[in-house]
Amino acid sequence: MDIQRAMEIISSTEMVNVSFRGIPVYIKEVHSNNQTATVFPLDEMDHSQIVDLKGLAEEGPTMNKYT
């Protein structure tokens, strides 16, 4: 995933489906200085990790966060 799209996802009002190596994740923060992001698995929200943006993939349709 490119850095611009990752930043768009963070600021979006829609819930965008993103995965890291096949595991659904939530992007918490993007680190532009080294092309990484802080993410956490949707089923382990207290287990954040810093990953390479290249490992993130957008998947399927989006959902409005407020519906």
GICORUR-V506826 format. One record per backbone hydrogen bond with DSSP energy under -0.5 kcal/mol. CO is the residue of the C=O (numbers start at 1). NH is the residue of the N-H. If there is no record, write none. Layout:
BEGIN
CO&NH + CO&NH
END
This chain:
BEGIN
2&6 + 3&7 + 4&8 + 5&9 + 6&10 + 7&11 + 8&12 + 9&12 + 13&65 + 14&16 + 15&63 + 16&18 + 17&59 + 18&25 + 19&21 + 19&57 + 20&23 + 22&24 + 23&20 + 24&42 + 25&18 + 26&28 + 26&40 + 29&38 + 30&32 + 31&34 + 31&35 + 31&36 + 35&53 + 36&31 + 37&39 + 37&51 + 38&28 + 38&29 + 39&49 + 40&26 + 41&44 + 44&47 + 46&48 + 47&41 + 49&39 + 49&51 + 51&37 + 52&55 + 53&56 + 55&21 + 57&19 + 63&15 + 64&67
END
